[in-house]
């Protein structure tokens, strides 16, 4: 098969797919930790070691363009978001930035942090404040039932913990 029809990329990097932007004018919140993480990622992309990966490697120009695209996206995002730090007066109720522990109908527990869409990653335990589950949780207190309609069907969670600092393991 011709190399023109195959993708050879020895970098092991996956392409960066930016999250869709919300409509212009919508407020986008981010936690202080999320903001720092985006700043650090931008610094890595713009740092001197970002361009030192052997320019003769197949696809180096594509990887450079992808880094530049991601750096531009991060720069714009950092300018547009509003950093929101939790306040002590919020303790006990679910608001932006809270770590929440939920128990499902079978007794299984899961913990998420309610974050902005630019830092959301469900697999890492960061749930977008715009998600149906997060919206259902906002304002709730420990012990309350939280019904959520999902594509797979309705489920009811019980809120077992609300905190504004991560749980120690």
N, C-alpha and C positions, 0 to 999 in steps of 0.2 A: 504494500500500500504506500502511496506517495506520502511524504512527510507533510505535504500541503494540506492533507485531510486528517492529520492527527495533531494532538496537542501535546507537545513535550514541554514540560516545565519542571526543572529539577529543583526549584525553590521550595516546594512543599507548602507554599503559602496558598491559602484559599482566596479567591477574589473577594474584595470588600464590597458588600452590598449595603449602601446606606439605607437607613429607615426612611420611609416616606415622611415628608414634612407636613405638619398640620397646616390648615389654611392660614394665610397671612393675617396677622392681627390677633390670633389666638395666643393666650398666655401659655408658655411652656415652662414648667417648673423642673428643677433638678436638685438633688441633695448635694450638700457640700462635698461628700465623698465622690459622687458621680461627676461633679464639675472637675475635681482634681484628677480623676481618672481620664477624662477627656483631654485635659491639659497635658497630662503625662504622655498620652498616646500621640498628641500633636507634636510634642517635643521630640519623641522618638522618630516620628516620620520626617521631621525637619533636621534632625541631628546629622552630624557628619558620617556616622556609621551606616546610615540609611542608604547611601549611594555606593558603599564599598563592596558590594556583593559580586564582584567579577562581571564587568560589563560585557565580556565576550560570551557569557552564558545565553542560551536560547531564551528569548522572552524578556530579557533585561529591560528593554525599552517599554514593554507592556507593563511590567511591574513598577517601573518608575512613574509611568502615567497614572497607574492605579494609586500609588502612594500620593502623588500630587492631587489627584481627585479627592482622596480621603482627607488629606490635609486641608484642602479648601472647604470641604463639607464640615470638618471639625471647627475650623476658624469661624465659619458662619454660625454654627450651632452655639459656640461659646459666646458669641455676641448677642444671640437672640434669647437665650434662656435666662430665667430668674432663679437664683439660688435661694432655697428656702430651708432654713434650719429649724428643727423641731423646738418647740417652746415647752418649758416645764409645766405650764398651765394645761397642756394637752394630755398629760399623763392619765392613763386609764381609758381613754377613748381613741378610736382609730382616726388618724388624720395623716396627711402626707408625711412620709418619712418614718412611719411606725413599722416596727417588726410585729407581725401578727402570727399567732399560732392557731391553727384551725384543726378541729377534729371532725372527720366525716362520719357518715352514718354507720360505718363498720368499726369505728374507733381508731382509725389510722390518723396520725397527726402530720401536719405539714406546716412549715414556717415560711413566710414571705415577708419581704420588705416592700412597702408601698412607695414607688419611685416614679420619676418622670419618664415619659416615653423614650427619651434619648438614652436612658441608662437601663431600660427594662431588659431582662433576660430571665425568663421563667425557670430555665434549667439551673440557673445560678441563684434562684430564690428571690429575684427582683421582679415584682409585679407592677406593670404600668398602672398608674392612677386612673387611666382611661379605660382599663379593662372592666368587663362586667362584674367580675368578682371584687375588684378593688372598689368600684362604685357602690356595690352592695354593702361593703364593709365600712365605708366612711361614716363616722359618727357613732358607730356601735361600741358597746362596752363588753367586758369579759362576761361570759355566761349567756350572751344573747345568741339566738339562732339566726343564721344568715342563709336564707333561701337564694339559690342562684340557678338561673336557667342557662343551660349549656347546650351546645349543638347535640351532645349525646343524651340530653334529657336533664330534667331538674335534679338538683342535689341540695341537701341542706347541711350546712356546716354549723358547728358550735364554736364560738370564739373563746379560746381558753387562755390566751395571753396577749397583752398589748404592752409594748415597751418602746422606748425611744433610744435604747442602747441595745446592741446585739446580745443575745443570750450567751453566757459562757458555757463552753462545752467541756 
